[in-house]
Amino acid sequence: MSQIPVPPRNWWNRNWKWFVPTLVVTGMALVAAFILAIMSFVFGMMKSSEPYQTGLSRARADAAVVAALGEPITPGYFVQGNINGSAASGEANLAIPLKGSRGAATLYVEASKQAGQWRYDTLVVALDEDGQRIDLRDDDGESGESGN
């Protein structure tokens, strides 16, 4: 009686136990990297906008905000809201988390852009601890800066 020779195992039969989990983990890492790249792009666009920059600079320059939060005042990573528009018109609605050495707050910015000029309808810092609100707008609501 002769034995039937067993054919040699191919690459897949020898290696599937480590290849499949590696493939799954690599796929999940690529999806996570893609999502992170999109989030970085969106948050970067928001943080480079004029309403964000103006709101943050006014909050850092306001004596009442500095007294309540302490220095340095730094923005949080996750800005909420949206910005749409073009060079001549647009609108922004943002909620920017702020942190200082003594506390935290949220900066609310609601602005509209007409004829290339941003007008701030709301520019308020709401303190997290006691809910106090500090208005940062000029008397007429204008930014005093021309925008693009």
SVG drawing of the C-alpha trace seen along z (x, -y; Angstrom):
<svg xmlns="http://www.w3.org/2000/svg" viewBox="-26 -102 31 104">
<polyline fill="none" stroke="black" stroke-width="0.4" points="0.0,0.0 1.5,-3.3 0.7,-6.6 -0.7,-9.4 1.8,-12.3 0.5,-15.4 0.9,-18.4 3.0,-21.2 1.0,-23.9 0.9,-27.2 1.7,-30.7 -1.9,-31.4 -2.4,-28.2 0.9,-28.8 0.3,-32.5 -3.4,-33.4 -3.5,-33.4 -1.2,-36.5 -2.0,-38.1 -5.8,-38.6 -5.4,-40.4 -2.6,-42.5 -4.8,-43.4 -7.7,-44.4 -5.6,-46.5 -3.9,-48.2 -7.3,-49.0 -8.6,-50.4 -5.5,-52.6 -5.9,-53.9 -9.6,-54.8 -8.6,-56.5 -5.8,-58.5 -8.2,-59.6 -10.8,-60.8 -8.1,-62.6 -6.8,-64.3 -10.3,-65.6 -10.9,-66.8 -7.5,-68.6 -8.3,-70.3 -11.8,-71.5 -10.6,-72.7 -7.6,-74.4 -9.9,-76.3 -12.1,-77.4 -9.1,-78.5 -7.6,-80.5 -10.9,-82.4 -11.2,-86.1 -14.1,-85.6 -12.2,-83.0 -9.0,-85.2 -10.9,-88.4 -12.8,-86.7 -9.8,-85.0 -7.7,-88.2 -10.5,-90.3 -10.9,-87.6 -7.2,-87.7 -7.1,-91.5 -10.2,-92.0 -9.4,-92.7 -12.5,-91.1 -11.8,-87.8 -8.2,-87.8 -9.2,-88.4 -11.7,-85.6 -9.7,-83.0 -6.1,-83.9 -3.2,-83.9 -2.4,-82.5 -5.7,-82.1 -5.6,-79.2 -8.3,-77.9 -9.5,-74.3 -9.0,-71.9 -12.7,-71.2 -14.3,-74.3 -18.0,-73.9 -20.1,-75.7 -19.7,-76.6 -18.4,-79.3 -19.7,-79.8 -19.3,-82.5 -17.2,-84.1 -14.9,-87.1 -17.8,-89.6 -20.4,-88.0 -20.8,-85.2 -21.7,-84.1 -20.1,-82.5 -21.5,-80.8 -18.7,-79.4 -18.4,-78.1 -14.7,-78.2 -13.6,-76.6 -11.1,-78.7 -8.8,-77.7 -6.8,-79.9 -4.8,-79.2 -7.9,-80.0 -10.8,-78.7 -12.5,-77.8 -15.1,-79.4 -16.7,-79.3 -16.4,-82.1 -19.5,-82.5 -19.0,-84.3 -21.9,-85.0 -21.0,-87.2 -22.2,-88.2 -20.1,-89.5 -21.4,-92.1 -19.3,-93.9 -16.2,-92.3 -16.7,-93.6 -17.5,-91.3 -20.2,-92.5 -20.3,-90.7 -23.8,-90.1 -22.6,-88.1 -19.1,-88.1 -19.5,-86.8 -17.4,-84.8 -19.5,-82.6 -17.6,-81.5 -18.1,-77.9 -17.9,-78.3 -20.7,-80.8 -22.3,-81.3 -21.3,-85.0 -21.3,-86.5 -18.7,-89.1 -19.6,-91.0 -16.6,-91.7 -18.3,-93.7 -17.7,-97.4 -20.7,-99.6 -21.8,-99.4 -20.9,-95.7 -18.3,-96.4 -14.9,-94.7 -13.1,-97.8 -11.1,-95.7 -11.7,-95.1 -12.1,-91.4 -11.5,-89.1"/>
</svg>
